[in-house]
Amino acid sequence: MNASVSIPSLLNLRPEAEQAPTSGIVDVANYGRNREGIIPLWVGEGHLPTPSFICDAATRSLAAGETFYTYQRGIPDLRQAIARYHERVYRKPFDPERFFVTSGGMPAIQIAIRMLTGTGDEVLIPTPAWPNFAGAITIAGARPVGVPMNIDEHGWSLDFERLEKAITPNTRVIVINSPANPTGWTASHDDLRTVLDIARRHGLWIIADEIYSRFVYDPALTVDGRTPSFRDVMTEEDRILFVQTFSKNWAMTGWRLGWLEASPALGQIIENLVQYQTSGTPVFIQRAGVAAIEQGEDFLAYQIENARAGRDIVDRLAETGLVELPPPSGAFYAFFKIRGATNSKELAFRLIDEANVGLAPGSAFGEAGEGYLRLCYARKAEDLEEAVRRISAALPKLVA
């Protein structure tokens, strides 16, 4: 950098960049990441590395020299594998032309947001919500509008009247994450129909994040081993974009591989946006994705059962008398309220210092999350049991 250029003169940035929110989750993770003996439950990933059959597929691809530019929409083998996966899960045919490979779930969300919104537009998000939705909307120049969910002893639920009242002439999109991060709320078919009716009446798009759809615990919300989906209630004319990732099901958080599902009519637009975002996803990573989908069902079944067992372990936090934890219906997070807590970020830092357990602060998920902490229970049982013991011992001192 030229030493004669003063720092203030470099700060003439776009407001979209300056206003990009800092992640409260990352703040806490950075604070405790290198602590010896820390039990890190702050982010949404399990304890297992990617299985060898997935890694081996990438290694074979590298050895074969597949290190060049490739299809912007994704290699045909992966798009076809994704279509077959959907046919198995949803028990109806899917056109491979509906699927567009991205370098992770987050790029899929960004492409969806970029297609639908811009300066002056508004996007409705039921909250508490994964903070990356608001971040992607903000950097696109649009405005995220949080719509607080209801909470009672039975769990979280959408307030449909509040959702519809939040719609203005500037509203373009409703984001629905089910099962939800961080709350575990899982939409029923009736919930999805109601949201879809609202979107139809007002001419809105829906961005559907169903990445936890295989992690479901409530029999009343289980459909052939998955949760209810907009795919069950929509028509071809409905304006819905689906975002997905390989990260959760197949322990591939570090690979950065996902997909966007949309009408084939949008194919050229999505291809263009991929081109100007990443110029395509590396072939060897896509080969790993093919292996994950085609050979990974047994591994995914283990992941689901491990999370189910973890959910039962974390339920014991309620025995402290300081925790309100409605049982989550899906995903793999315990989002629990600490009685007397007014600053969840400060509490998360103190839990690192005094219990050596890393949790995400509820404030990271919007104002409706203040007073809560999020714990990822897709981890091995011994870590969760020790984390529950440490948290239970520390909480009385922290909220006294």
Secondary structure, DSSP 4 states (H G I P E B T S, - for coil): --TTS-GGGG----HHHHTPPPPHHHHHHHHHTT-TT-EE-SSS--SSPPPHHHHHHHHHHHHTT--S---TT--HHHHHHHHHHHHHHHSS---GGGEEEESSHHHHHHHHHHHH--TT-EEEEEES--HHHHHHHHHTT-EEEEEEPEEETTEEE--HHHHHHT--TTEEEEEEESSPTTT-----HHHHHHHHHHHHHHT-EEEEE-TTTT-B--GGG-BTTB---GGGT--TTS-EEEEEESTTTTT-TTT--EEEE--GGGHHHHHHHHHHHTSS--HHHHHHHHHHHHH-HHHHHHHHHHHHHHHHHHGGGGGGSSEE-PPPSBSSEEEEEETT-S-HHHHHHHHHHHH-EE-EEGGGG-GGGTTEEEEE--S-HHHHHHHHHHHHHHHHHH--
